[in-house]
Amino acid sequence: MSIHFIDSDKINITFTNLIINVSSLNKYGLSVNDFSVENNPLGKTNGKLLVMTEMNEAAWELQKIIDTILSLKDLSLGVILL
């Protein structure tokens, strides 16, 4: 798993980021751990937000997570792609 816990309300971001409100995952019975095992993202969490990072200029892997996984679970409203 490549998700690192940050004990802070502030999470620094780099590259292209997909930000998911953890409560949106929890609402559908998913934990950050379950989500990360299923999707193998690179990122950080503070327990409130899950910030996934992609270093490619076109963030195809993050977009794929939005289009296929989050949309199917109706979680796309709890997501920001920066």
PASEBA-1860 file (N, C-alpha, C; in nm, 3 decimals):
! residues 82
1> MSIHFIDS> 0.085/-0.119/0.000/0.000/0.000/0.000/0.088/0.124/0.000 ~ 0.053/0.223/-0.079/0.133/0.344/-0.091/0.064/0.467/-0.034 ~ -0.031/0.449/0.057/-0.098/0.561/0.121/-0.030/0.586/0.255 ~ 0.009/0.711/0.280/0.077/0.748/0.403/-0.014/0.834/0.489 ~ -0.027/0.803/0.618/-0.111/0.881/0.710/-0.035/1.004/0.755 ~ -0.101/1.120/0.748/-0.045/1.247/0.792/-0.131/1.297/0.908 ~ -0.071/1.320/1.024/-0.146/1.366/1.143/-0.156/1.518/1.141 ~ -0.233/1.571/1.046/-0.248/1.715/1.028/-0.373/1.742/0.947
9> DKINITFT> -0.432/1.861/0.966/-0.546/1.901/0.884/-0.501/1.953/0.748 ~ -0.370/1.976/0.732/-0.315/2.030/0.608/-0.231/1.922/0.538 ~ -0.258/1.899/0.410/-0.182/1.804/0.331/-0.123/1.878/0.211 ~ 0.009/1.878/0.200/0.074/1.941/0.085/0.054/1.854/-0.038 ~ 0.031/1.918/-0.154/0.009/1.842/-0.276/0.113/1.879/-0.381 ~ 0.141/1.783/-0.469/0.233/1.803/-0.581/0.176/1.732/-0.702 ~ 0.223/1.767/-0.819/0.181/1.703/-0.943/0.030/1.713/-0.962 ~ -0.031/1.615/-1.028/-0.175/1.610/-1.044/-0.232/1.528/-0.929
17> NLIINVSS> -0.338/1.577/-0.868/-0.392/1.513/-0.749/-0.541/1.486/-0.762 ~ -0.581/1.375/-0.707/-0.721/1.339/-0.694/-0.751/1.342/-0.546 ~ -0.844/1.426/-0.503/-0.876/1.441/-0.362/-1.015/1.383/-0.338 ~ -1.021/1.288/-0.245/-1.147/1.222/-0.211/-1.177/1.246/-0.065 ~ -1.298/1.288/-0.037/-1.343/1.302/0.100/-1.362/1.161/0.156 ~ -1.288/1.127/0.262/-1.293/0.992/0.318/-1.435/0.956/0.363 ~ -1.512/1.053/0.408/-1.649/1.023/0.451/-1.734/0.973/0.334 ~ -1.700/1.015/0.210/-1.770/0.963/0.092/-1.741/0.815/0.073
25> LNKYGLSV> -1.616/0.775/0.097/-1.583/0.632/0.089/-1.656/0.554/0.198 ~ -1.649/0.608/0.321/-1.711/0.541/0.435/-1.862/0.526/0.417 ~ -1.924/0.625/0.355/-2.069/0.623/0.331/-2.110/0.500/0.249 ~ -2.019/0.454/0.163/-2.047/0.337/0.079/-1.978/0.212/0.131 ~ -1.939/0.216/0.260/-1.882/0.098/0.323/-1.738/0.069/0.286 ~ -1.667/0.168/0.233/-1.527/0.150/0.196/-1.437/0.223/0.294 ~ -1.330/0.161/0.334/-1.228/0.229/0.415/-1.117/0.275/0.320 ~ -1.030/0.362/0.369/-0.914/0.405/0.289/-0.829/0.282/0.256
33> NDFSVENN> -0.812/0.194/0.353/-0.733/0.074/0.331/-0.794/-0.013/0.221 ~ -0.925/-0.038/0.228/-0.992/-0.118/0.125/-0.975/-0.054/-0.013 ~ -0.997/0.077/-0.020/-0.986/0.149/-0.146/-0.844/0.140/-0.201 ~ -0.744/0.156/-0.114/-0.606/0.154/-0.162/-0.561/0.015/-0.204 ~ -0.608/-0.088/-0.135/-0.575/-0.225/-0.176/-0.636/-0.254/-0.313 ~ -0.759/-0.209/-0.332/-0.831/-0.234/-0.458/-0.771/-0.157/-0.575 ~ -0.723/-0.032/-0.550/-0.682/0.056/-0.660/-0.534/0.087/-0.665 ~ -0.460/0.050/-0.561/-0.315/0.068/-0.556/-0.269/0.210/-0.589
41> PLGKTNGK> -0.329/0.312/-0.524/-0.289/0.450/-0.554/-0.163/0.490/-0.477 ~ -0.101/0.598/-0.521/0.009/0.660/-0.450/-0.048/0.786/-0.388 ~ -0.037/0.802/-0.256/-0.094/0.922/-0.196/-0.078/0.930/-0.046 ~ -0.159/1.020/0.012/-0.156/1.048/0.155/-0.299/1.061/0.206 ~ -0.316/1.037/0.336/-0.445/1.063/0.400/-0.421/1.116/0.540 ~ -0.514/1.199/0.586/-0.513/1.243/0.724/-0.636/1.187/0.796 ~ -0.704/1.092/0.732/-0.825/1.034/0.786/-0.950/1.109/0.743 ~ -0.934/1.232/0.696/-1.047/1.312/0.648/-1.046/1.320/0.496
49> LLVMTEMN> -0.927/1.340/0.439/-0.909/1.348/0.294/-0.812/1.241/0.249 ~ -0.836/1.187/0.131/-0.743/1.097/0.065/-0.692/1.172/-0.057 ~ -0.561/1.201/-0.062/-0.500/1.275/-0.172/-0.412/1.178/-0.249 ~ -0.453/1.145/-0.373/-0.375/1.055/-0.457/-0.301/1.138/-0.560 ~ -0.178/1.098/-0.590/-0.089/1.174/-0.676/-0.049/1.096/-0.799 ~ -0.041/1.165/-0.911/0.013/1.105/-1.033/0.112/1.204/-1.094 ~ 0.231/1.155/-1.128/0.337/1.241/-1.179/0.331/1.262/-1.330 ~ 0.248/1.189/-1.400/0.237/1.206/-1.546/0.160/1.334/-1.577
57> EAAWELQK> 0.197/1.399/-1.686/0.132/1.524/-1.725/-0.017/1.503/-1.750 ~ -0.053/1.401/-1.823/-0.195/1.366/-1.836/-0.219/1.254/-1.734 ~ -0.301/1.284/-1.637/-0.320/1.192/-1.523/-0.418/1.081/-1.558 ~ -0.378/0.991/-1.648/-0.467/0.888/-1.700/-0.512/0.791/-1.592 ~ -0.422/0.752/-1.501/-0.460/0.656/-1.398/-0.563/0.715/-1.301 ~ -0.543/0.840/-1.263/-0.641/0.906/-1.175/-0.774/0.924/-1.246 ~ -0.770/0.961/-1.374/-0.894/0.977/-1.449/-0.966/0.843/-1.461 ~ -0.891/0.735/-1.478/-0.951/0.601/-1.486/-1.021/0.566/-1.355
65> IIDTILSL> -0.962/0.602/-1.242/-1.026/0.576/-1.112/-1.157/0.652/-1.104 ~ -1.158/0.777/-1.149/-1.282/0.857/-1.147/-1.387/0.796/-1.239 ~ -1.348/0.768/-1.364/-1.443/0.723/-1.464/-1.498/0.584/-1.437 ~ -1.417/0.494/-1.387/-1.462/0.356/-1.373/-1.503/0.320/-1.231 ~ -1.421/0.350/-1.135/-1.446/0.303/-0.999/-1.539/0.396/-0.923 ~ -1.504/0.524/-0.917/-1.583/0.618/-0.838/-1.719/0.644/-0.900 ~ -1.727/0.654/-1.031/-1.856/0.678/-1.097/-1.950/0.560/-1.077 ~ -1.897/0.439/-1.085/-1.981/0.321/-1.066/-2.035/0.313/-0.924
73> KDLSLGVI> -1.959/0.361/-0.828/-2.002/0.359/-0.689/-2.074/0.488/-0.650 ~ -2.097/0.577/-0.747/-2.164/0.705/-0.726/-2.090/0.792/-0.624 ~ -1.956/0.786/-0.626/-1.874/0.865/-0.536/-1.815/0.988/-0.603 ~ -1.846/1.010/-0.730/-1.780/1.118/-0.804/-1.809/1.257/-0.748 ~ -1.916/1.275/-0.670/-1.944/1.405/-0.614/-1.852/1.440/-0.498 ~ -1.786/1.342/-0.438/-1.693/1.366/-0.329/-1.550/1.375/-0.375 ~ -1.528/1.409/-0.504/-1.394/1.402/-0.563/-1.356/1.534/-0.628 ~ -1.228/1.571/-0.615/-1.172/1.688/-0.685/-1.046/1.642/-0.756
81> LL> -1.030/1.675/-0.884/-0.908/1.645/-0.958/-0.838/1.777/-0.984 ~ -0.717/1.793/-0.928/-0.639/1.917/-0.945/-0.519/1.891/-1.031
END
